[in-house]
Amino acid sequence: MKEKKILLIPFLILASILLLDRFLTNSYFMRYYSNTLAYLNFSSKHDLYEDLREYLKQPLPERKKVLVFFGNSRSLLFPYHELRKKYPDWIIYNFSVPGGSPDYFLYWVERLTGEGLRPDFVLLDQSMEIYNKTPVLALDEVLVYGLSPGFLFRHWNRYSKEEWSVFLSKRMFHMYRDRPKLWRIKERLKNNSYWANNYAEAVVQTLNTLQDQKGSTARDASVVALAEDQLIKRSESDFQSYLNPYTFHTDMLDMQRDSVRLLKNAKIPYATIWVRIARPYYKLYGTRKTETPEGQRIPLEIWNQEIRKFNEETQTTLWNMNDDPEYSCDDFSDPGHMSPSCYPAYGDFIFKKLSEVRE
């Protein structure tokens, strides 16, 4: 009996650690150490899905047509109310999140089609960076915040050992995920916790905005644009972070293919979109060689080859903002993200394409 009790000790220690971990990382204490609000984009999507489910219960004559957008941080800032007034027949449910990738899109498409929900159109992001399996700066938000354990176990063979390690360690131990800094805690305890309370207010405001704007976080549409020389400099840095080396992620493309198959089976119209990036960054896409498993190659050529084949095999339409001669808004906050001032034009691009589909 004594030996059996001894065997329980490691499990009791682990349980104690996990309880302490959850206590120290609850929403109240997060205000003292967290330096990001990005996780709110993920947690709020479950409420957005419930909103969508209820809205789609109404017959079409009594509701607007629904566009569901699955994207990444390049599609977070749509001016929901402005676009709703300009295009009164449509409403956007924006499921875009930081680092949004085909596995995250598939997670929601499986839920949509599995529950028989039928939005009037679905748009899937097709950015080049999300298909790089070996970036220097890996984005793990989707693994950490966006996917359920059940989804990962169903698709276990599409994830590497490193990705599984990230998922398990950061899902189990939130202190490891958040990595609180003692200096930041000390700063936020000052002045009656002024900055901690300020963070807590920002959480509430962000959640309210996400709810009010159906998943978007629109900002004042002022021009927040980098100067050309800064864009060139930052483009070099971003290229090295996200595209060098470049190993095409076939598992991610297969998950995009799964989403397309499910949408087709459910007879839900869809398209993919390649969101516009800054021109200096786009130039590097198509001219700068990078390390690949096949040697030095230009990443845009690899991406183009795979995506064209994908489009042909699945009969998928790609809305290409980067090569569209009629799209011209080129204010960028950084090489990969449009200024808020360009989002009205971004919305116009989408609804113009939708009108062409419907004609």
Buried (B, 14 or more C-beta within 10 A) or exposed (E): EEEEEEEEEEEEEEEEEEEEBEEBBEEEBBBBBBEEBBBBBBEBBEEBBEBBBEBBEEEEEEEBBBBBBBBBBBBBBBBBEBBBEEBEEBBBBBBBBBBBBBBBBBBBBBBBBEEEBBBBBBBBBBBBBBBBBBBEEBBBBBBBBBBEEEBBEEBEEBBEEEBEEBBEEBBEBBBEBBEBEEEBEEBBEEEEBEBBEEBBEBBEEBBEBBEEBBBBBBBEBEEBBBEEEBBBBBBBEBBBEBBBBBBBBEBBBBBBBBBBEBBBEBEBBBBBBBBBBBBBBBBBBEEBEBBBEEEEBBBBEBBBEBBEEBBEEBEBBBBBBBEBEEBEBBBBBBBBBBBBBBBBBBBBBBBEBBEEEEE
